[in-house]
Amino acid sequence: MKILDVGCGFKFGHVKRGTIGVDLHRGLADVIADAHHLPFKDESFDGCYAYAILEHVDNPYKVLSEINRVLRSRKWVKILVPTDSRLRSDYVALFFSLHWKHCWQEYKAMKSGEHKWQYSENGLRKILDKTGFEVKKVERPSHPFISGRRVGKVLKKLGIVRHPHLIVEAIKR
């Protein structure tokens, strides 16, 4: 089974051993390439992770079309994207959980324009539909940086922290 990790990045490693990582920079990438133009033959992969990349690209339609091209028929893609409520909830959660360094990095990314897009569930569904995918599952995980359930419960009751990310599983039509 050949799995692609588009935008594999620097810090966290591949999602699963045996995955082929693609990124613009060396980092953890096995292949250095632009996600808008993947250097693989049509229908080469059985699955694809696209975690935290679609907010960075110039054209998410083109990237998803390329992922569709390199996936075999009826194979899966898993996507993680920030939602449109992410900015507010990230800063509050990071502040209360004392992740100062990460809070500063997120602030810099938003101010510098590194994050070009934010997504709603309906918006991402439309993009996936136009690029030949069928959504099978949508998750809204809790904030990953909150330390302890008490802090998370308090912030949730105050209505400050929403679900800042979407994880979408879709299959190629």
Secondary structure, 3 states (H helix, E strand, C coil): CCEEEECCCCCCCCCCCCEEEEECCCCCCCEECCCCCCCCCCCCEEEEEEECCCCCCCCHHHHHHHHHHHEEEEEEEEEEEEECCHHHHHHHHHHHCCCHHHHHHHHHHHHHCCCCCCECHHHHHHHHHHCCEEEEEEECCCCCCCCCHHHHHHHHHCCCCCCCEEEEEEEEC
